[in-house]
Amino acid sequence: MARTIILSAVALAAASFALEWLEYEYFTKACSVEIYGVLIALGFAPLSLWVGRRLTLQNPPGPLPCATSIAHPSITFRKGEKS
């Protein structure tokens, strides 16, 4: 009894695999241009996201000067210039 069940299960699995393979073959021949377009789009999408992130990434600004040093500068002339 178990042998009959196993053999019928294997036969059904093989038939299902064969039908899926034939459907895949038909689908790839019928829609090959669309499949290639989707594959190319899926390949370029991460690349474009990476390039866009790299190009628009900005460095954070440096530390701001202290407000008292702006209001009361201790240097009155530039280095190397005579006052």
VEXBA-139138 format. One record per atom (N, C-alpha, C): x, y negated, z. Coordinates in steps of 0.02 Angstrom, whole numbers, plus 50000, padded with zeros to 5 digits. Layout:
BEGIN
XYZ
...
***
This chain:
BEGIN
500415006050000
500005000050000
500434993750000
500944993650043
501374987750048
501774986849983
501964992649954
502344992149891
501924989049836
501294990649831
500844987949781
500764980449791
500694978349853
500624971249868
501254967349850
501824970149866
502464966849851
502564966349776
502414971749739
502504971649666
502024966649633
501414966349657
500944961549627
501144954349644
501414953249704
501644946549723
502234944449681
502694949049668
503274947449626
503054946149554
502574949949529
502324948949461
501974942249455
501574940349505
501244933849504
501744928149509
502254928949550
502764923749556
503154922949491
503314928449457
503674928049393
503234924749340
502594926449339
502144923449290
502064915949304
501994914249367
501934907149385
502564903249365
503144906249378
503774903049359
503814902149283
503614907249245
503634906849172
503174901349146
502574900949175
502104895649153
502364888749171
502644887949229
502924881449248
503514879549203
503924884449185
504494883149141
504254880949071
503744884349046
503464882448980
503164875448983
502814873849037
502524867249044
503074861949049
503614863549084
504174858849089
504494857749021
504594863148983
504874862548916
504444858248872
503794859248873
503334855248833
503354847948855
503344846848920
503344840048946
503974836248927
504544839548932
505174836148915
505224834548841
504934838748799
504944837348727
504434832048708
503854832048740
503324827348723
503464820348750
503774819848807
503874813348841
504614811948854
505054813848809
505764813148823
505984805848828
505714801448787
505914794448789
505714791248856
505114792848879
504894790148943
505304792749001
505484799148997
505894802049050
506574798749053
506894797748995
507544794348994
507484787149019
506944783749001
506844776949025
506784776649101
506414781249129
506334781449202
506994783149235
507364787849208
508014789549238
508504783649235
508504780049180
508944774249175
508724768849224
508064767749230
507814762749278
507984764649349
507914771049366
508094773249434
508844772749447
509234773149395
509954772349404
510164765149412
509844760649375
510034753649378
509724749749436
509184752249464
508864748649520
509324747849580
509644753149605
510094752149662
510704747849643
510934748649581
511504744649559
511324737249559
510744735549533
510544728449531
510424725749601
510154729749646
510064727449715
510744726149748
511224730549736
511884729649766
512224723449739
512194722449672
512514716549642
512174710149666
511514710049670
511154704249694
511324702549766
511394707749807
511584706549876
512294703849881
512744706549841
513434704249843
513504697049819
513114695149768
513164688449740
512834683149784
512314684949820
511954680049860
512144680149934
512584684549953
512804684850023
513214678650039
513004674950088
513364668850107
513704669850174
514294666850180
514644667150243
514304662550293
514264664650356
513954660250405
514394654150417
514104648350432
514504642450443
514934643150505
515484639450506
515944639650562
515634636250623
515994636050678
515724632850738
515664625350727
515134622550755
515014615350750
515464611650799
515694605650780
516114601850826
515704599250885
516044598150938
515724595650999
515464588550987
514894586951015
514584580351005
515004574851034
515354576051089
515774570751120
516384569251077
516644574151043
517234572851001
517044568850939
516424569450918
516194565450861
516074558250883
515774557350942
515614550650966
516234546750987
516724550051016
517324546751040
517944550251012
518124548650951
518714552150924
519354549750958
519784554550972
520404552751005
520944550850954
520864552850892
521344551150840
521064545250801
521444539950797
521204533950763
521484533250693
522004536750676
522284536450609
522484543450587
522564544150523
522754550550497
523484552150511
523624558350513
524304560450525
524744558350466
525284555150480
525734552950428
525614545750406
525064542750425
524924535850406
525104531250465
525304525350448
525454520450500
524834516450516
524754514850579
524164511050599
524254503650589
***
